[in-house]
Amino acid sequence: VLKAQILAGGRAKGVFSSGLKGGVRVIEDLKSIRDLSEQMIRHRLKTKQTPPDGVVVTKVMIAEALAIKRETYLAIVMDSSNRGPVLVGSLEGGVNVEENPEKTFQVPVDIMEGLTREKS
């Protein structure tokens, strides 16, 4: 698996200034890693979470693809309405988890108390 490393979601559906589509690629032919990397590095990747002109990719990650039986999602985000961190999760993970808010749960975390057994 070849992944463009930027601080934004939606990389798999992003488009590079080089014309390449998709910032997450499952590679079948190891010889194509160099060619795809050259189309990613030093090019702008535009996703739904980047500025309109995209973000320059300076790094890629190469990892072994594994067979996935089940995907889940877990994140800690800062939420201004709760004035602190919120644990966000879903029993259904994947690249489109943000598009299904009805399938996610949110647990505000009190910064003085932390994440208690009752809340976890």
C-alpha positions as CSV (number, residue, x, y, z in Angstrom):
1,V,0.0,0.0,0.0
2,L,1.3,3.4,-1.0
3,K,-0.1,6.4,1.0
4,A,0.5,10.1,0.6
5,Q,1.3,11.6,4.0
6,I,-0.6,14.8,4.6
7,L,-2.7,16.1,7.5
8,A,-6.1,15.8,5.8
9,G,-8.7,13.1,5.3
10,G,-10.1,12.0,2.0
11,R,-6.7,11.1,0.5
12,A,-8.0,8.0,-1.2
13,K,-10.4,10.1,-3.3
14,G,-8.0,13.0,-3.7
15,V,-6.5,14.3,-7.0
16,F,-2.8,15.4,-7.5
17,S,-1.6,18.3,-9.5
18,S,0.3,15.7,-11.5
19,G,-3.0,14.3,-12.7
20,L,-2.8,11.2,-10.5
21,K,-6.1,10.2,-8.8
22,G,-6.0,8.7,-5.4
23,G,-3.5,9.3,-2.6
24,V,-3.9,5.8,-1.2
25,R,-3.0,3.1,-3.7
26,V,-2.9,-0.7,-3.3
27,I,0.1,-1.8,-5.3
28,E,0.1,-5.2,-7.1
29,D,3.4,-4.6,-9.0
30,L,6.3,-3.5,-6.8
31,K,7.9,-1.9,-9.9
32,S,5.2,0.8,-10.0
33,I,6.0,2.2,-6.6
34,R,8.7,4.5,-7.9
35,D,6.5,5.8,-10.7
36,L,3.5,6.4,-8.5
37,S,5.7,8.0,-5.7
38,E,7.1,10.4,-8.3
39,Q,3.5,11.4,-9.2
40,M,2.8,12.1,-5.5
41,I,5.9,13.6,-4.0
42,R,6.4,17.4,-4.6
43,H,2.9,17.6,-6.1
44,R,-0.3,19.1,-4.5
45,L,-3.0,16.7,-3.3
46,K,-6.4,18.2,-3.2
47,T,-9.1,16.5,-1.0
48,K,-12.4,17.7,0.5
49,Q,-10.4,18.5,3.7
50,T,-7.5,20.5,2.1
51,P,-7.4,24.2,1.1
52,P,-8.8,24.7,-2.5
53,D,-5.3,24.5,-4.0
54,G,-4.4,21.3,-2.1
55,V,-1.3,20.5,0.0
56,V,2.2,19.6,-1.2
57,V,3.1,16.0,-0.5
58,T,6.6,15.6,0.9
59,K,6.4,12.0,2.2
60,V,4.7,8.7,1.3
61,M,4.3,5.6,3.4
62,I,4.8,2.2,2.0
63,A,3.3,-0.7,4.0
64,E,2.2,-4.3,3.6
65,A,-1.4,-4.7,2.6
66,L,-3.2,-7.0,5.0
67,A,-6.5,-8.8,4.7
68,I,-9.0,-6.9,6.8
69,K,-11.9,-8.8,8.4
70,R,-13.6,-5.9,10.0
71,E,-13.0,-2.1,10.1
72,T,-13.8,0.2,13.0
73,Y,-13.1,3.8,13.6
74,L,-11.8,5.7,16.7
75,A,-10.6,9.3,17.0
76,I,-10.1,12.0,19.6
77,V,-11.1,15.4,18.3
78,M,-11.1,18.8,19.9
79,D,-14.7,20.2,19.9
80,S,-15.2,23.8,20.6
81,S,-18.9,23.4,21.6
82,N,-17.8,20.9,24.3
83,R,-14.7,23.0,25.1
84,G,-12.5,20.0,25.0
85,P,-11.7,16.6,23.6
86,V,-14.5,14.2,22.3
87,L,-14.0,10.5,21.6
88,V,-15.6,9.7,18.3
89,G,-16.1,6.1,17.2
90,S,-18.0,3.8,14.9
91,L,-18.3,0.0,14.7
92,E,-18.3,0.5,10.9
93,G,-14.9,2.0,9.8
94,G,-13.6,2.6,6.4
95,V,-12.9,5.6,4.2
96,N,-16.5,6.9,4.3
97,V,-17.0,6.9,8.0
98,E,-17.3,10.7,8.2
99,E,-20.2,10.5,5.7
100,N,-22.3,8.4,8.0
101,P,-22.7,10.4,11.2
102,E,-25.7,8.4,12.3
103,K,-23.5,5.4,12.7
104,T,-21.0,7.1,15.0
105,F,-21.0,7.8,18.7
106,Q,-19.5,10.7,20.5
107,V,-18.3,10.8,24.1
108,P,-17.2,14.2,25.6
109,V,-14.1,13.8,27.8
110,D,-13.7,16.0,30.9
111,I,-10.1,17.2,30.8
112,M,-9.9,17.2,34.6
113,E,-11.5,13.7,35.0
114,G,-10.2,12.0,31.9
115,L,-11.9,9.0,30.3
116,T,-13.5,7.0,33.1
117,R,-14.6,3.3,33.0
118,E,-18.2,4.4,33.0
119,K,-17.7,6.5,29.8
120,S,-15.5,3.9,28.1
